Amino acid sequence: RRSVAVGRRELERLAEEIARADGCQGVYSPVLGKRALFERSGHWAKFSDDMFPPMRLGGDELVLRPANCPHHALIYASDRHSHRELPIRLHELAPMFRAERSGVLSGLSRVRQINLDDTHVFCRPDQVAAEAARALRSVLRAQRVLGLPVDRVRLSPRGPGPAYLGEDEQWRDAEQALRVAVAEVDLSGWGLPLVEAAGEAAFYGPKLDVQVRDGRGHEESIATVQVDFVQPERFGLEYDAADGSRKPVVMIHRGTVGSMERVAASLLERYQGRLPLWLAPVQVIGIPVTDAHNDYLAGIAARLRTRGVRVEVDTADDRMQKKIRTAQKQKVPFMLIAGDDDVAA
């Protein structure tokens, strides 16, 4: 439990640092929404089977949200915006919910509450390519910091069929903007191929998915950049254009670090529990040669804590050699072993 808490806090810090560097504004929104909100966004028609049942309260039906974007759309719509203000990037590390069946749940990789590093960018059509490129660079930087090897970047345009919303011209422009973004990022410099997967688009627009492979060789998306022109139309999200007219914004969904649960699972699998120093739940363990050295190490530990180091002292009634074996088994990065000579020095 402690490992999960520490690791998640560090992942959240990483997500916030990246969001802040990209000019994102932090927001908070509720986990509940009226059913009508998700009917308006299109999620109810598409995902109602995967949502938790509505809860009746008075004359309303409330549901646990399956996505955060409708709430962020309402935040954008709460004020009037000029073309000079755009892009506006709203960031929230927020929970959303999927009513996964018991047989589908799998450890941290497939859960019912997903805590997502989620940003929604509201921009002009001419800004889409640059914003998508910014998001893709941040995704790739995040995976490099985490040490998770990316397998490929997947461009997902729409396929045939009626499952997609929006006009043909919107889809063509959005898909072209994503191709421009990929060219700007220059995936060859990252050592990554680009593949196309027609039919893998979201129902509201095309997307870029950063793909990784797990220990079994299964491919999955760890982070994504999605273009959305449907929800801005449904929520009436507009801006004051330079010519004085009102024009619709484009929404970009970007997840940089990804979901906390899936990333934690990938890290544990990748490092086999021997996490990098910055993610280790205990970074330093003090091991006294005898009980007489406990107080000395407690003082050292106190000084390290003031510097932000996660440190503990093993004061159990065990011999020093067993304490060393325990620290090795727990994969603590550093051991401080202190005896008479260390105290004297």
N, C-alpha and C positions, 0 to 999 in steps of 0.2 A: 504494500500500500504506500509506504514511504517513497519507494522507487518511482512509482507512477506519479505521485504528487510532485516530486522534485523535477522529474523529467518533463512533465507537462508544463510546469512553471517556466522552465528554461525554453521550451518550444514556443510558449506564448510570448516570452520576451523577444525571441528571434523574430516571430511574426510581427510584433509591434514595431521593432526596430526597422524592419524592411518597409512596413507600411508608412512609418513616419518619414523615412528617407525618400519615399515615392510621393510625398505630399498628400497622404491620405488623412482624412478627418475621422477621429474616433467617435462612434455613436453607440447608443444602447437601444434595444427594442425588445418588446415582450415576446415570450415564447408562444403565447396564445393569440389567435386571431379569429375573427368571425368567418364562418364558412363562406359568406358572400365575398370576402376579400380574396379567397383563393379561387372562387368561381370567376371573379373578375380577372385575375391574373392568368387563368388557364390551367392552373395546377389541379383544380378539382376534377376537371374533365379528363386530365391525363393521368393523375396519380391517386385518385380517391381510393382505389383498392389497396394502396400502400400507405394510406394515412390512418391514424388512429380514429376511432369513431367519434363523431361530434358529441359534445356535452351541452345539453340544453340548459340555458340559464335565462329565465324570463322568456322573452320572445325571441332570443338569439340562440344560435348554435355556434359554440366555440370549438375550435380544433387546435391541437398542437401543430405548429407549423412544419410543413415538409421542406420548406426553403425559406431563406431570409430575405430574398429580393423584394417581395411585395411590401414588407415593412420599410425597407430602404427607399422604395419608390414613393411611399407616403411621406417619408422625411423630406425627400427632394421636393415633392409637390406642396409642402407646407409653406414655401416661399416662392417669390418670383425671381427669375434668374436672367441675367444678361449674357450675351454671347461672350463678353469679356471675362466673365467669371469661370467659364468652362475651360477645362474639365473640372468637375467636382467629384472627388473620390471619397466615398463613405466606407469606413472600415469597422468591422465588428468581429470579434472572436466569439461566435454565438452558437448555441445549440439548436439543432433542428431534429425532427423525429420521423422515423420510418417504422411502420408496423410490420417488421420482418417476422416471418413465421419461425417457429422454434428450430425447425430443421435447417434453416438457412443461416442462423446465427453461427458465428465462428470467431471465438476469442475476441481480440480487439479489432480484427479486420472487418467484421460484419456485425454491427451493433444497432440497437434501436434508437439511441441518442447519439447523434454525430455532432461533435464540437468542431466547427469549421472556421478556419482562418479565411474570412469572407470579405471581399471588397467589391463594391459596385461603383463603377465609373459612369458618370453622366456627361456625355460629350457631344460635340457637333460631328456630323458625318465626316468632315475633312480631318478630324482628329483621331478617327478610329484606328488607323494603321499605326500611328505613333504610340497610342495608348496600349494597343495590343503588343507592340514590340517592347514597351517598358515593362509590361506585366510578364512577358515571356522571359526577359532577361532576369527579372527578380525571381521567378520560379527556378530557373537554372542555377542562379547564385545560391538560393536556399538549399537546393539539393546538394550542391558542392560543399556548403558549410556542414550539412548533415552527414556528408560522406556516403550518400546513397547514389549508386551508379544509375544514371538514366540510360535506358535502352534505346529510345527513339522519341521523336516528337511526331504526333499524329495530327494531320489536318483532317477534320471531319466535316465535309460538306453534306448536304442533304442527298437522299436517294430518291428513287421513284416512290409514288404513293401519296395518299392524302394526309399523312400523319403530321405535316408541317404547316405552320401558320405563317402568314405574311405573303408579300407579293414577290413575283419572280425577280423584279429589278432589285428589290432589297436584298434578296439572297445573293444575286450576282455581285452587287457592290460589296457586301459583307465578306463573301468568300475571297474576292480580289484584295480587300484590305488585309485579310489575314495572310495572304500570300506575300504581300508587300512587307508585312511585319516580319515574317520569317526571313525574307531576303535581307532586311535591315539588321536582324540579329546575327545573321551569318552562322548557321548551325555548324558549318565545317570547322569553324574556329573552336567549337565546343566538342568536336569529334562525334557529332550526332547526325544520323540520317533523318530525312523527312519522309513519311509515308502518308498516303491518302487512304481514307476509309469512307467511301461514299455510303450514306445511310446511317452514320454514327452521330450525326448532328443532333443537337437538342431540338425540341419541337419549335423553339422560338428563334433559332439562328445557328450558324456554323460555329465551330470551336476548334481550339488547339488543345490537345491533351498531351501531357508529359507522361510517357509510359515507362514503367519499370517491370522487372520480372522478380517474382518471389523465389524462395528456395526450391520450389517444385517446378520452376520454369513457367509458371502461369503469368501472363501479362495483365497488368492492371494500371489504371490511371492514378497517379499520385497527386497531380495538380492540373488545373485547367484554366483556359482563357476562352470565354464564350461571348459572342456578339448577340445582342437581343434588341430587335426593333419592334417586337410584338407588345411586350409589357409597357413600354413608353406610350404606345398608341392606346392601349387599354386603360391606362391611368391618366392619360392626357398630359404627359410630361413634356413640357415645351420650354423654349427659351426665347428671349427677345433678340431677334437677328439684327445685323447691322443695318438692314434696309427698313427697320421698324416693324417688320412682320413677326408673327409668332410661328416658330417652327419646332417640330418634334426633335427631342434628343435621341441619341442612341445610348443604350445601356450596355456596358461590358461587365460581365461577371468574371472576377479573377480570384482564384484560390492560390496562394503563393506557397506557403509551407504545406497546406493541405489539412485534412482532418487529423485532429490530435491522436485519435485512436489508431487510425491506419498507419500514421507516421511512427507512432510508438512501436507498433507491431513490426514494422519494417526495420526499425533501429535495433530492436532486440534480436531479430533474426540475423541481421547483418553482422552485428558485433558479438553475438552469442553471449550477451550479458556483460561483456567487458566494454562498457560504454566509454566514449571519449571523456576526458577529464571534465569538460564543461557540463556534461550531462550526468555524470556519476552522482548518485544520491549521497554517498559519503566519499569525499575526495581524499581525505587524509584520516588515518586512524593512528592514534597514539598508543604505543605498546610499552608499558613499563617493564623493566627487567624484574623488579619486585614491587610489592605494594608501597614500599618507601618512596618510590618515584612517581606515584600517582599525582600528588599535588604539583610537582614540577611540570608534568605534562598537561595538567589542567590549566596551568598558567599559560603555557605555550598555545594550547587550544583556544583560550580566551582571546589572545592576541590575534590569532589567525581568523577567528570569527569576525573581529572588527574589520578585517580586510575582505570579508565576503566569502571566505573559504568554508566549505561544509566539512567540519572536523568533529570527530568523537575520540574519546579515550576509553580503551577496553580495561575496565576495572573488575572484570569477572574473576572468580576464584579459580583461575587456571594458570598453568605454567606458561612462561613466555613462548615456548615453542608451539604450544597449542594455539595461542592467540595469533601467532604468525600464520599458522595453517588456516585458521578461521578467516583471517583477512584475505588470504590468497583465494580461498574458496568463494568468498563474497566479492572477489574481483575489485577490491579497493585499490585505486591507482597508486597511492603513496602510503608507506608505513614510516612512522617516526618511532624509533626504538631508543629508549633512554635508560641509562644506568648511572652509576656513581660518577664515572668520568665525565659524562655529559652534563650532569648537574654541577659538578665542580667547574666545568669550563664555561 
